[in-house]
Amino acid sequence: MKKKHHRVALFAATGVAALLAPAALRAQESGAIQLEQIDVSGGPAQARTAGATAEKGAVGPIDARQLLPADLQTFAGSASRVSSQDLANQRPLTTHDALRNVPGAATVSDDGYGRHSGISLRGSPFRRSRKVLVMEDGVPINFSTYLDAGTHYTPPMDRLESIDVLKGPLVNYGPLNNHGVVNFRNLSPFGPKETVFSAGVGSTEGADQRVNNTRHAHTRQTFDNVGVVLSYSGLNAGGSWDAERLGYDDFYGALGIRGDNQDLTVSGGYFRQRDRYDEDNFSGTLADFKKYRHDKKRAAEAGHFPVSCGRCYEWNTYNADYFRAQVAHNLHIDSKTTLSTRIYGNHHDRARFYVSDDSDNPPSDFVMEGRDRLYRNYGADSRIEFADLPLFGGVTHTVQAGLRYEEHFFDNKNRLGSTNERLDFGNRGSLDGKQKLTAQSFAGFAQTAIQITPTFSVVPGVRLERYKISFRDFDEPGNDGHSTYVQALPMLSFAWEVAPTTTLYGGYHRGLSPHIVRDVLDTDTGYIAPKKEIGDNLQIGVRTKAVRGLTFDGAYFHSDIRNYQFGEAFQSNLGDRVFSSLDKARFDGVELSARLDSRAFTNSPWNVYGEGVYTFVNSKIVRGTADGGVNVAGNEVPESMKHTANLTLGVEHDSGLDASLSWTYRGSFYTDALNLPMNPLDVEEGKVKGVWLLSARASYKVTKELTAWVSGQNLTNEFYVSDRSDGAKPGVGRTVMGGLTLKFH
């Protein structure tokens, strides 16, 4: 094992040492890293310099922390950024809230604060964000992209600098790149000096937690060529059910060193999650569901949950300790050559414990079970860019290429307690089944942005993925096995600025999503190699700022995905969540976003603005069968929303006032491949209805340093089915938070 880890370090060290050379780097005032323009003696006046893609261009920079250029106007693909200013204005309580104005994005919260992640892009299933490559500073935070891509973690909002969303075409990131990539960017140590203290209190309707609270503090300091970030965030809050209580403590730090030649950033953190949470949900009639609403404990006593013991649901917990670290090194070989290298690793220990429905007579006589999972991932990534190379006839191009090696380790254990033994993170009970899964992956990509004319760029590229997975079942040795996969993923994209500040973009890319390994076994026949999920993805769109005060972005997208894996809802005839595979699924859709600001037409200190986002996805099962061999061709893909929208009306004033209202439509979706309708006699089955939700936020700068703020979600306290997994789960009740933020420069 140690030899494998040494290979990761050697991979990065070799790339850094081979190309160590002079460079220049400085920090942009906003906190984002900006590369300084370097004079090219004797070169053309418009020659690009190393790292110019960080500012503007058809492709993003090679520094994986920043997926997209600062200016997206001429970018050759569909992309959005939630900027630091957007985060300050919107005051999102969760990462889900922060994505509401991203076209193509939809979210479903499995808890009050989006910790148990549910992000969808372009019709992908939202549960645990399994079909989206979710990253933090360019490093995946999916549990394991090659073995089990779900995640119960996203970083706290208070330490984020921005969020990049890239939907394609793309070859520079993968796997899980059929639907798109989300990258959360932490505070950079190269930003302006600041110290921030923030605290908020509030409540969630229907929760036992009487008072929610959030707290945050961070400082960013610079000393000559050294920058430091230290951050703490914490939360205690209620959830969707009265018995749920959510809590985390998050510690993050980064140290950056800059010189004339290079910059080095060492970052990492520890996230401690302690939730009173389980995955048992309501079973019964719709009338009973509405009767008990968020009262899980009383509904359990009435027999609407697997365990007819309301107090027992206070013993069920989800716990996680998540450690992560990254070393990132950026170099400029010369005025047109940039190298970015990083090594990284994470250790995610998560365990969920619950009272078993096999208990004889809880709470006096009970048995607890657990799902105990440990994920460890290590990797190294090195990328290089050669800017403004001559091609032919005065045409230039910018070449980017990269290599990445990763190792994944997944220990999957079941736990069982003795009679009347309470299990928790410190007392995990006896081992009741163990699987050990590993993956080794090697990936490489190359793309070149060809500047055919000053306004027209074409970007051909290709990605190569090679990975090997191994599975060992300690209870069923006959299930042991391993598989190796090799896949080429081509891409072709373009950007054409048909008029000043109006760009037509589009293209094609092939994507890859490895299947979840723990659910592709058959104990009768032994190990069955999981299939590759391969997609052909096309899109064409336009973005413009040509009309004063108006920004607009619209795109049509189409995806054909083979061997499409999805999770059935926990329905009674299945007994557990089952991951099935469809021969082929198709997604056709349109995504639109626009914003209009009055300030463009007046000299008033007031700005009234309106913002709208709408996504339509027509998902279809082209070929496939459901449980029992039923042909489901022509049905909609489970957990794929057809309509989502967000409409915002706001006002801001130069004095520091900012207030807005948002109406968010979270569309209907089916939870199974059979497309069963909503059953009022059994609310855990069938289609989930769409719902409009009202939210609002406001902030005011009391002084130069002090800001007062308030934010509210589901203000009309709509009661609705949020998701249907192991029964029906209600959406989070009315949640209001208010607080103060003190910021010193």
N, C-alpha and C positions, 0 to 999 in steps of 0.2 A: 504493500500500500504506500509506503514512504517513497518508493521509487517513482510511483505514478505522480505523487505530489511534486517531486523534484522536477519531473518533466514539465509541469505547468510553469514553475518558476524559471526553468532554463529557457523555455519557449519565449517568455517575455524578455528575459535578460539578454538573450542573443539578439533580438530585434532592436533593443535599445542601444546596446554597445556597438552594433555594426553601423549605426547611422547617426551617432552622436555628432552634432555639428552646431554652429552658431544659429541663433534665432532671436526674435524680438517679440515680446508680448506685453500687453498692457490691459488694464481693466476698464471696462466701460462704466460710466457713472451709475447706470442702472443696476450694476452688479453682474451683468452677463459678461462673459469673457469676449473681448474683441481683439482681433489680431491687427497689429499696427501695420500700416502701409509702408513698405520698404522701397526706396528709390532703386530703380534698375538703371545703372549707368549705361547710357547709350541705347537703352531699350525704347520701345514705342511708348507714347504718352499714355495709352490706355492699357498697358500691360497689366495683367492680374498679378497680384502678389500671393505669396504662400498664405493659405488660410482665408482667402477672400470669400470662399464659400460660406464662411461663418456669418457674413453680412448679407450677401445677395447672390443668387445664382440658380441654375437649374437643378442642382443637387445640394444636399445638406453637407455640413462640415464633417470631417472624418473623426473629430473628437466625439466619441459616442455619447458623451454627456448631453450634447446638443444635437438632436436629430435634424433640426430644420434651420435654415438660414434666418437671420433676424428679420429680413424683409422677404415675405413669401410671394411677392408679386410675380416673379419670373420662375418660380419653382415648378418643376416638371412633374406634377402630381397633385393629389388631393391631400391637403394638410391643414391643420388648425393649431393655433397656439392660444392657451389661456395664459395671458401675461401676468406679470407681477401687479400691474395696474388693474387688470381685470379682477384678480384675487382680492385686491384692496377694496375695490368698488362693490363686488358681489357679496363679500363676507360669507362665503360658503361654509356651512357647518361641517360638511363632509366632502370627500373627494368625489362622491357621486353628484353632489350639488354643483361642484366646480365644473362638471362636464355637461351641464344642461344646455349650454349654448354652443356646443360642438355639433355640427351637422353630421348625421350618421351614427351618433352615439345615443345609447339608451341605457338606463341603469335601473336595477331593482334591488332595494335594500332588504336583506335578510335579517337585519337588526336595526336599532335606532340610529347608528352612526356609520353605517356602511363598512364596518370593519371586516365582515364576512363577505368579501368583495363580490359584486354583481354587475360587471361592465360588459356591454354588448356593442359591437361595431357592425354596421351594415347587415343587421339581421342575425348575427351570431347568437347562440344561446348565452344568456347572461349569467347563469348560475356559476359562481366561483370564478368568473372571467376566464373559463377554460380555453376559449378559442381565440383569445387576444393575447399577444405578447405584451405583458405588463412589465415595465422596467423602472428602475430608480437610478438616476445618473448613468444610464446606459447599460445597467446590469439587470438581467431578468429577476423578478421577484415572484414569478409563478413557482410553486413548490419545486417542480422539476419539469422543464419543458419537454423532456423526452420520456418521462415515466408517469408523471401525474401532474398535469398542468394547472390544477386548481390553485387558488390562493385565498387565504383568510386574512390577508394583510395588505394595506396600502398606507403610505406614510402620512403622518399628521399634517393638516393643512398649514399650520403656523410656521413650519420650517421650509415650506416650498417657495421657490422662486418663480416657477412657471410650470406649465404642463404642455408637452408637445404631443400631438396626435397625428400620425402618419397612416393613411389608408391605402396608399399605393399610387402608381406602381413602385415596387421596392425589391431590391436584392441585397441590400447592405445589412439587413437585420432578419433574423429568423432563429428557430422555426416559428410556428404559430403565426404565420404572416399572410394567410389567406384574407382575413378580414381587416387586419391593421395592427398598429403598434401604439401603445400609450407609454410615454416616458415622463415620470415625475422628476423634476429637477430641484435638488436641494439648494439651499443657500451656498453661494460660492465664496470661498475665502478671499477672492480677489475683488470683492465688491466694496462699496463705501463703508466707512465706519458707522456702526449703529449699535445701540443697546435697546432691547424691547422687552417690556413686561406687559402681559395681557392676562385678564381673568374674566370669566363670565359665569353667570348663574342662570338657571331657568328650570323648566319642567316639561315633562312629556305626559300627555293625557293618557290615563289608564295604566300607568306604571306604578309599581310599588316604590320606586326610587322617588322620594318626595322632592328632592332638589338635585337637578343636574349641575355639574360644575366642570369648567374647563380652566386650565392654567397653562401658561407658557412663558418662557423667558429665553432669550438668546442674545448673544453678543457677537459682533463681528469687528475685529480689530486688525489693523495693519501696522507693521513696524518695518519701515524701509521696504525690503523685498519679500517680507514674510506676512502672510495673512492667516488669521485663525477664526474659526466659527465654533462656538459652543452653544448647544441648544438643549432645552428640556421642554417636553409637552406632556400633559396628563389630562385624563378625563374620567369622570364617573357619571353615568347616565342610565336612564331607563330604556327599555326596548319595546318591541312590538307586543309582547305579552306582559302581563303584570309581574310574572315571576322572573322576568329577565332583568339583569343588571349588568351593565357593560363597564369595563374599566381597563385603562392602560396607563403605563408610564413609559416614556420614550426619551432616550438620551442619544444625542448625535453630536459628532465633532468632526472638524476638518482642519487640516494644516496645509497651507500652500506656500511654496517657495518659488520665486521668480528670479530669473537672471537674464542676461543678454542673450543667452543661448537656448533656454528651455524653461519649462515650469513643471513642477512636481506637486501633486496633491495626494495626501494620505487622508482618507476619510473612513468613517465607520460608525457603528452605533449598536445600541441594545434596545429592543422593544419588548416590554413585558406586558402580556395580555392576560387578564383575569376576568372572565365573563361568567355570569350565572346564565347559562344558555344551553339549549339542547335542540334536537331536530325533530322532536315529536310535535305534531300539529293536529288540528281539529278534525274530527270525523263525526258526521251527523248531518242533520238537515240544515238548509240555508236559514230557516226560521230560528233554529237553535243557535246557529253561528251568530246571527244578529242579536239574539237574546243575551248571550254571554259576552259578546264583543271581545275585549282584551283580557277578560277574567279567566285565565287559564286554570287557576287553582280550583275555582268553583266549578268550571266545566269538567275538569278531571274527576271531581267527586261525583259528577252526574254521569260519568261513563263515556265521555267524548274523547278521551285520550287513551293511549295504550296502557297507562298505569292509572288506576282509579284512586289516586292519592294526591290531592292538591299540594300538600306540604312537601311531598317527595320531589316536586319539580324545583324546589329551592335548593336541592342537593346536587342537581345536575350542573356541570360546569364545562367550560371550554378554557383551556390554559395554553399559553405559548410563551416560549423564550426564544427570541430571534436575534442572533448575533450576525453582523455582516461587516466586511472590511474591503477596502479597495485602494490600490495604489495606481495613480494615473500619471503618465509622463507624456508631455507634448514637446516636440522638437521641430525646429525649422532648419532644414539642411542648408537651404539657400533661399533666395527671394521667391522661388516658385515651388519649393519642395517642403512638405510637412509630414511629420511622422507622429502618430499618436498610439501609445501602448499602455495597456493596463493589465494588472493581475487582480483577481478578486476571489472572494469566497464567502459563503454564508453557512450558518448552522441553525436550523429551524426545528426546535423540539416542541411538538404540539400534541396535546392529549385531551380527549373529550370523555367524560364519565357521566353515566346516567343510571337511574334505577331501571332494572330489567322488567319487561312485561311478563317474565316468567316468575316474578316474585309471588310468594304464596299469599301474603296478607299484609301488604305495606300499609302504614309505616312500621307496624310492630314486627313484621317478619318480611324481610326484603333481601334482594341480591342486587349488587351493582355490577355493571359491565363498563368496558372502556375501549376506545379506539386510540391507540398510542402510536404515533408516527414521528419518525425522525428523518429529516432531509438534510443532506450535506452536499453542497455543490462547490466546485473549484474551477477556475478558468483563467485563461489568458487570451488577450485580444490585441492584435497589432495591425494598424492601418496606415497607409501611406497615400499621399496625394502629390501629383505632378501637375502644376497649373500652367495654363496658357502655352501648351506645346504646339508647335507648328504641325499642320497635317498636310494640306495641299492648297494651292491657289489662294493663300492668305487666310484659309480656314484654320482655326485653332481649336484645341480640345483640352479638357482637364480630366486626367486619369486618376481614379481612386481604386485601390485594391486592399484587401485585408485577409488575414488568417485568424482563426479562433480555435482553441482547443478547450474542451470542458470534460469534467468527470462528475457524475451524479451518483449519490448513494441514498437509498431509501430503505429504511427498516420499518416494516408494517406489522404491527403487533395488535392482537386482541387481548384484553385483560378481563379477569373475572375475580370478583371479591368473594369472600366467605359470607355465610349467612349473617346479615345485620352488620356487615363491615362497610363503613363509609369510605369510598375511594375519592381521591383527589390527586393533585399534581405531586404531592409529597408522599402519598401512599397509593401506588398504582395497582395493587392487587397481584394476583398470580397470572403467569403467562398462559394464555388460552389460544394460542395460534401465532405463528410467526412466518413472515415472508421477507426475503431479502432481495432487493432489486438494485441493479447497477446499470449505468450507461456511460459510454465514452463516445464523444462526438468530435469530429473535425469538420470545420466549415471554412470555406473560402469564397470570396466574391471579387468581381472586377467590373467596373463600369466606367464609361467615359462620356462626359458631357461635351458634345461637339457643337461649337458655336458656328453654325453654318452662315448666319447673318447676324448683325447686331441684335435682331429681335426674334430669331428663331434658333432653338436648340433641340437637338435630338440626343437621347441618352440610351444607348444599348448597354446591356449588362447581363451577367450570369452569376448565379450562386450555386455552389456545390455543397451538398450536405452528405456526410457519411457518418453513420452512428451505429453503435452496437448496444443492444440491450440484453441483460441477463436476468433470469428469474430463478429463485430458489425457494421452494416451499418446504419448510421443516416438518410439516405434518403429512404432506403428500409428496414424497420424493419423486414420484413418477411425473409430477408436473414441472420438474426442473427443465430449463431450456434456455436457449439464447438465439438471437437473430441479428443479422447485419443488414443495413440498408444503405443504398447509395442513390442519390437523386440529384439531377441537374435541374435548376430552376432559372429559365431565361427571363429576360425583361426587355422591353422597349418602350420608352416614354418620350414625350416631347413637350415643349412649351413655346408658344408663338404669341408674342405681344402684338396683336393685330392692330392696336391703337395704343397711344400712351395710357398707361395704367389699366389696360384691359388685356388679359392674357387668356388664350385658349390652351388648355392642357389636357393630357390624357395618355393612354397607352395600355400595355398588357404586361402582366407578370404571372408566373406560376408560383403557387404557394404550397407550403407543407405544414401539416399538423400531425405529429405523432399521436397514436392512440394511447389512451390510459391503459397501462399494462396490467394492473391488478385485477381487471375485470375481463380478461380475454382467455380465461382458462376453462378447461373442461376436464373434470376429474376422471371421467370415463376413458377419455382418449389421450390424456396427458397434455403437455404444453402445446398451445396453438399460437403460432407467430401472429402478432397483431399486424393489421394492414397499415399501409401508409395512406393518409388522407391527402389527396393531391387536388389542387384547385387551379382552374384557368380563370383569371380575373381581368376584366377589361373595364375601362372607364373613359369618359370624356367630360370635360367641364370648362367653366369659364369663371374667372374672378375679375372684378373691376372696381375701381374707385374713380371712374371717369366723370360721374355725376357728383357735383359738389355736395358734400355732407352725407353721401350714400356709399356704403360698401356692400358688395353683393358677391356671393359665391354659390354656384350651383353645379351639380354633377349628376350624370347618369352612370350607373355601375351595373355590371353583370358578372356573375360567378357561376361556374359549373364545377362542383366539387364531388369527387369520387371517393367511395368508402367513408362516407360522412358519419362520424360517430356522434351520438347524442345520448342524453340520459332521460329515461322514462321517469315520470313522477312516481313517488312511492305509493303505488296503488295496491289495494288489498289483494288482488289476484297475483301480484308479483312478489310481495313480501319484503322487498328491499329495492333500493334504487338500482336499476339495471342499465348498463351502458350497452346500447345496441348500435348496429351499423347499417346505414342505408347504402345501396349500390351507387346512387347518384342523387344529389340535391342541387337545386338551382335557385339563385337569388337575383332578381332584377329590381332595381330601385332608383329613386331620385332623392337627392338631398339638397336642401336649399337653406341659405342663411342670408340675412340682410340686416343692416343697421342704418338708421337715419338720425342725424344730430342737427338740432336747430342752430347751434352755435356757428355753423358754416354760413348762415344767412343773416346773422345779427351780430351786433357788437355788445350784446347784453351779457352781464355776468352770469345769467342763467343759461343752462343748456337743458332742453327737454329732448329726450331720446326715446326711440322705439327700436326694439330688436326682436327679430323673429327667426326661428329655426324650425324646419319641418323635414321629416324623413319618411319616405314611403318605401316599403320593402315587400315585394311579391315573392314569397318563398314557396317552393314547390318540390315535392318528392318526385323525382323523375322515374326512378326504379328503386324498389325496396319492399321488404316485408316487415311486419310488426311481430310481436310476441305471438306464437302460435301459427306462424306462417301466413298470416293474412296479408294480401297484397294491398299496399297503401299508396301506390302510385297515384299522383294527382292531388294528394293531400298536402296541407301546409306542413312545413318543418316545425317540430316542437320547439317551444321557447323562442320563437322568432316573431317579433312584433311587426305588424303591418304598418301601423301609423304611430309616429311619435312627434311631438311638437312642444315648443316653448315660446311663449309670447311675453315680452317684457316691456313695460312702460316706466320710464324713470325721469328724475329731475336732479340736476346738480347745480351748485352755486359756488362761485369763487371763494366764498367765505369758508368753505369746507363742508357744506351740506351735500349729502348724496342719499337719495331714497328711491326705491323702485318696488314695483309689484310684478310678479310673474305668474302666469297660468301655464302649468305644465300638463300636457296630455301624455299619459303612459298607456299605450295602446293595448288592445286585447291580444291574446296568444293562446295557442293550444299547448297542453302539457304532455301530450302523447301522440304517437304517430297515427293512431286510429282517428284522431280529431274528434273525440267524443264531445258532445255538447255539455254545457253546464247542467248539472243534475241537481235540482233543488232538494231532492230527497237524499242526496249524498254529495255534500259540498266538496269533498276531497277529489272528486272526479271531474274531468272535462275542462272546457274552455274558461280562461280567466278573462273577465270583462275589463274593458278600458276604463280609465278614470281621469278626470280633470282635477288637479291639485293646485291650490293657491298658496303662494309663498310671498314673503316681503322681507325687505331689509332696509336699514337706514343707519347712517353714521354722520357724526358732526364733530368737527375739530374744535374742541372747547378752547384749547390753546395750541400753540405751535407744536407742543410735545404730546398733548393729551387728546385722545379721540374717544368719544362715547358711541356705542353701537348697539343695535338690537337686530335680531334675525328670527324669523318665524317660518316654519314649514307646516303644510297641511292646516292652514289657518281656519278652514271651515270644519275641521275635524271629521273628514270623510272616513267612513268605515267601509273597507273594501278588501277583497282578496288580493294580497300582494304577490303571493307565489303559492304553488301547490306542490309541496315535496313532503312526503310522509304526512299528508293531510293538508288542510287549508291553513294558511298563515295570514293574519291581517296585516295591513299596512300600518306603519307607525302613526300613532295618534298625534294630535296637535302638539308641536314642540316649539317652544319659544325660549330664546337665549338672549341675554343682554349683558353688556360688560364694558370695561374700560381698557384701552391700550395706551401705554406710555412709551414713547419712542424718543430716544436721545441720539443725536448725531455727534 
